[in-house]
């Protein structure tokens, strides 16, 4: 008989979990493994709320096993390290992002691309090496192999830096990989939410000329004046879209709702790249001539590997890049999910875990 979450491991843990497809989160007592030789245990201080959390707790991707404790934008302070840990000590500030394990032997792992390992272990809702499931950062503490723990830069804020562990690396990685990280490159960003605002900040820090595409005209001021984007296009306005035709070297599409990509392809120069980082439920319609006539590319990108994620954090600290956040107590999390579904947040909720999650 399978053990209960509370009895799987020897170390008691406490957090918030969803128990069915309603996605309603409520307190859960569960357990975490004892600290292994290569493990780092840390007290969770802050955890960002990602749109993927909402997909998972409602089983919208069809892979969820309940109960599920989400959260993969996790920042904390080390409380214990294993005997063979080399990179961290008690008292260090650390982060854990989207993955906590991989096979360590495939081609992707050898290239520091653990996020593309076919046996990657996600931070929550997946089966760990020992056969038990993983629980995320909506909880009082975490334990992870030191390879998947990130050193937190001293001058990077903990609360507003936390979303960089997903939203940050998910946009930084494609900008770097697809050559959109050069001064003067013309980059489009579709959507101005948690991912989109991070994409704008990183692209601007690289020296790119940035155009934001949004269905909401009211977001022009926050895009141009707040985030310093160079241009703003209302994607529902055909005249504005036509004015952007053949102007961009690449586009980072962050939208997770269903939408047409044909108009975005028209905005690309020849050899332009449309990179999808959002994950809509429905498939896209793709006209072959939209690609053929400009030798254009439609690509996808997930989060980066651990080496690149550390590089991203260091870059963010150097350039003063953080997420724009609304800090909340954990008992507000269900309200926050509802607001996030309506895009009623600028631009990322972050849970003040240490000051609001109290074990019974």
Rosetta blueprint (number, residue, H / E / L):
1 X L
2 X L
3 X L
4 X L
5 X L
6 X L
7 X L
8 X L
9 X L
10 X L
11 X E
12 X E
13 X E
14 X E
15 X E
16 X E
17 X E
18 X E
19 X L
20 X L
21 X L
22 X L
23 X L
24 X L
25 X E
26 X E
27 X E
28 X E
29 X E
30 X E
31 X E
32 X E
33 X L
34 X L
35 X L
36 X L
37 X L
38 X L
39 X E
40 X E
41 X E
42 X E
43 X E
44 X E
45 X E
46 X E
47 X E
48 X E
49 X L
50 X L
51 X H
52 X H
53 X H
54 X H
55 X H
56 X H
57 X H
58 X L
59 X L
60 X L
61 X L
62 X L
63 X L
64 X L
65 X L
66 X L
67 X L
68 X E
69 X L
70 X L
71 X L
72 X L
73 X L
74 X E
75 X E
76 X E
77 X E
78 X E
79 X E
80 X E
81 X E
82 X L
83 X L
84 X L
85 X L
86 X L
87 X L
88 X L
89 X L
90 X L
91 X L
92 X L
93 X E
94 X E
95 X E
96 X E
97 X L
98 X L
99 X E
100 X E
101 X E
102 X L
103 X L
104 X L
105 X L
106 X L
107 X H
108 X H
109 X H
110 X H
111 X L
112 X L
113 X L
114 X H
115 X H
116 X H
117 X L
118 X L
119 X L
120 X L
121 X E
122 X E
123 X L
124 X L
125 X L
126 X L
127 X E
128 X L
129 X L
130 X L
131 X L
132 X L
133 X E
134 X L
135 X L
136 X L
137 X L
138 X L
139 X E
140 X L
141 X E
142 X E
143 X E
144 X E
145 X E
146 X H
147 X H
148 X H
149 X L
150 X E
151 X E
152 X L
153 X L
154 X L
155 X L
156 X L
157 X L
158 X H
159 X H
160 X H
161 X H
162 X H
163 X H
164 X H
165 X H
166 X L
167 X H
168 X H
169 X H
170 X H
171 X H
172 X H
173 X H
174 X H
175 X H
176 X H
177 X H
178 X L
179 X L
180 X L
181 X L
182 X L
183 X L
184 X L
185 X L
186 X E
187 X E
188 X E
189 X E
190 X E
191 X L
192 X L
193 X L
194 X H
195 X H
196 X H
197 X H
198 X H
199 X H
200 X H
201 X H
202 X H
203 X H
204 X H
205 X H
206 X H
207 X L
208 X L
209 X E
210 X E
211 X E
212 X E
213 X E
214 X E
215 X L
216 X L
217 X H
218 X H
219 X H
220 X H
221 X H
222 X H
223 X H
224 X H
225 X H
226 X H
227 X L
228 X L
229 X L
230 X L
231 X E
232 X E
233 X E
234 X E
235 X L
236 X L
237 X L
238 X H
239 X H
240 X H
241 X H
242 X H
243 X H
244 X L
245 X L
246 X L
247 X L
248 X E
249 X E
250 X E
251 X E
252 X E
253 X E
254 X L
255 X L
256 X L
257 X L
258 X L
259 X L
260 X L
261 X L
262 X H
263 X H
264 X H
265 X H
266 X H
267 X L
268 X E
269 X E
270 X E
271 X E
272 X E
273 X E
274 X E
275 X E
276 X E
277 X L
278 X L
279 X L
280 X L
281 X L
282 X L
283 X L
284 X L
285 X L
286 X L
287 X L
288 X H
289 X H
290 X H
291 X H
292 X H
293 X L
294 X L
295 X L
296 X L
297 X E
298 X E
299 X E
300 X E
301 X L
302 X L
303 X L
304 X L
305 X L
306 X H
307 X H
308 X H
309 X H
310 X H
311 X H
312 X H
313 X H
314 X H
315 X H
316 X H
317 X H
318 X H
319 X H
320 X L
321 X L
322 X L
323 X L
324 X L
325 X E
326 X E
327 X E
328 X E
329 X L
330 X H
331 X H
332 X H
333 X H
334 X H
335 X H
336 X H
337 X H
338 X H
339 X H
340 X H
341 X H
342 X L
343 X L
344 X L
345 X L
346 X L
347 X L
348 X E
349 X E
350 X E
351 X E
352 X E
353 X H
354 X H
355 X H
356 X H
357 X L
358 X L
359 X L
360 X L
